[in-house]
Each structure stands twice: as structure tokens, then as C-alpha cells.
Amino acid sequence: MRDFPRTTGEITAEWLTNVLRASGAIRGASVKSFTVSNIGVGQGVVGDVSRLDLEYDTPEKTAPRAVIAKLALADDEKREFIDSAGLYEPEAGFYRELASASGMATPETYFAEYDAGYVNLLLEDLGHLRAVDQADDCSFDDASAGLSALATMHVRWWEDPRLPGYSWLPGSPGPEQIRFAVERFHETLESCLEKVGDYLPSGFEAIARMYGQSIPEITRLNYRGPLTLTHGDFRLANLFFDDADGATDPVVAFDWQLASHAKGASDVGYFLCWSLETESRRRYEKRLLTDYHD
């Protein structure tokens, strides 16, 4: 079993010091103490996400003031189910082996390990960058920047023979992953119908249920070539925007649990549907797709 903290409560100042030194984030300084703030409440169901504000024994100009810790859920039943669906190992593998070469800007990785159903990620805190509420409409400029970043990554890994060599990177999903997707869809659909069913247009429920039944076939088609490296959950909630003049990386993507070896178009369609309101998508879609392909 690999030796790393399985819960936030197991993280120590000594462990943080060792990890940050090994990654090159600090040199002579040591973490003296830290405070933990949970920042993942209501933002997801697959991990325990916290910000660790760090205090050092000696000042060091480049030492991070805070880091983000993302660990597996503490609830064993939920954790085991999520792990069986393959949502922990790919993210650790991505940050450990592919992030710096992905072609997409990502948080700096200080530590990334997976073992026996547990995951521990220690990442750069990007709280200084601009986030956009998932409930808000995406502007044309932000959508264009997002798709441009996607295009760069997709081109870099288009039909790359190295991708199948990453054992942790899913290709065609297995039965457990498909079952997880179908169950989550139906759970969400039932909750949606219960809460707002009276306000939905006629025919919505029938189309939604038809889609749910088609998830396995849609998934199969999504993994027919040509293939590339995909994010899998590319939407506003998983992006930061750097508005600084001349920013090298105007878009930074995180939450790589669904990274896979799949069709690039799946990322594009997912982003457009999740991040733009219907009228905005209709207005901008052709321009955005043309820019992506160009």
C-alpha cells in the first residue's frame, strides 16, 4: 500500500513539507502549521476538497500560501462505488503523468497518488483567477477561449499511439462506468421531475427517458475513432479564466476524473450544451465551431 494520507485529518505539517520540497515548491522552509477549509460542499459528489492555508517557519518568496487537497470521500460505501466506476485513478494518473504535457493549462501538481480505492491530490490554489458560476450564461469570449484551449489539447493528442499505453486512462468504458452513468442520470432525472416537472415543456420526460436508455449506445459511438485526449467534464464549473493582459494560459481546467481516450467532439458538444444558454448557443455555435476547427 502506498503511503499517503487517506483523509484530510491525516495530513500533517511534516507531510506537507516533504511533498512541497519534493515537488520543488519550497526549498529550505518548513510548514509550521495549516488551517483547513472545506470548499467542496455542494459542488460535487466524488471527493473531499479542501483549501489548506499554510504557515511556514521561515519566509520563502515562492512558497505557496495555500494549496488544494482533493481526497476520496470518507464514506466507505460511496467511496467504493465511485472507485468501482473508475473516477479516482484517472485523475491521479492525469495529474501525475500527463498534466504538464497535456496542452491544457492545469493547476500545478504537488502530489498525485492513487492506491486501493483512495486518492490524494495536492494542487495549486487558483482562487486568484476568475471563476464563472455554472448557472450563468457563458460569454462569447469565454466560450471562444475555452474551445481554443480544447483544440490545442485535442490536436496535440489526436490519434496519438501513446494514449493506450496509459493503463489508468480509460478507453471504452467498462460495464461499471456505464452503469454508474445510467444510474446517476436516472437519479438526477427523477429529482428534476419531482421538483420542476410541472414547469417543463410537453414531451421533455419522454425524450429524457429515451436518452437514458440510449446512454450505453451513445457511449459506444463516442469511443469510435479518431480519438484524442479528452477532459470529459469540460464546463464552466471546472474552469478558471486568467484575465491578466498577455496571460500565457487564459483558461485553466481542473477536475480530470473523467479524462479519457475518446472523441474530441464529445468535449466540444458537452461544453456548448452545459455552458451556454439555448439562445446564446444558437447565436454563437457556428462561429465557435468554425474557430475550434480552424
Buried (B, 14 or more C-beta within 10 A) or exposed (E): EEEBBBBBEEBEBEBBBBBBBEBEBBEEBBBEEBEEEEBBEEEBEBBBBBBBBBEBEEEBEEBBEBBBBBBBBEEEEEBEBBBBBBBBBBBBBBBBBBBEEBBBBBBBBBBBBBBEBBBBBBBBBBEEBEEBEBEEBBBEEBBBBBBBBBBBBBEBBEEEEEBEEBEBBBEBBEEEBBBBBBEEBBEEBEEBBEEEEEEEEEEBBEEBBEEBEEBEEEBEEBBEEEBBBBBBBBBBBBBBBBEEEEBEBBBBBBBBBBBBBBBBBBBBBBBBEBBBEEEBBEEBEEEBBEBBEE
